[in-house]
Amino acid sequence: MPAMTVNQKIGILRQAVRRHSPAAYPVPSADPHQSEQLGVIPDHTGL
């Protein structure tokens, strides 16, 4: 069986989201501070 293409994988993911209508889902990241909220820029200046 040939490997799936990226488009095929995305299609399967889209079908699952439509079928199950999740209220939330994890977004993997290489960020070492994964416990922080997305979109929030911490102020480390101390000002």
N, C-alpha and C positions, 0 to 999 in steps of 0.2 A: 504494500500500500504506500503510495507516495506521501511525502510530508505535506501538511496543510500550508497554504499560503497565509500571509498576514491578513489578507482580505477575507479569507474563509474563516479564520479565527475570530475576526471582528464580527462577521456575520453571525456566528454562533453565539457570541457574547450578546449581541443586540437582540437576538431571539429570546435568550434567557431573561434579559432585562424586561422585555415586553411581557413575557409569560409570567414572571414572578413579581414585577413592580416593586423592587426593593425601596425602602424609605431611605436607606443609606448604604454605602459600600466603601470598603477601604481603598485608598489610593496609595500604592506602594511608592516608595521614594528612596533614593540613596542618601537623603539628608540624615546626618547623625542625630538630629533632634526631632525624630519622627513623632514624638509625643506632643509637640507643639501644634497649635491650630494652623491650618492652611490659611494663607492670606494675611497673617498677622506678622508684622515686622517688629521684633523686639527692640526696645531702646536700651542699648548697652553703653550709652555715652555717659550716664550718671549725671546728666544736666537737669 
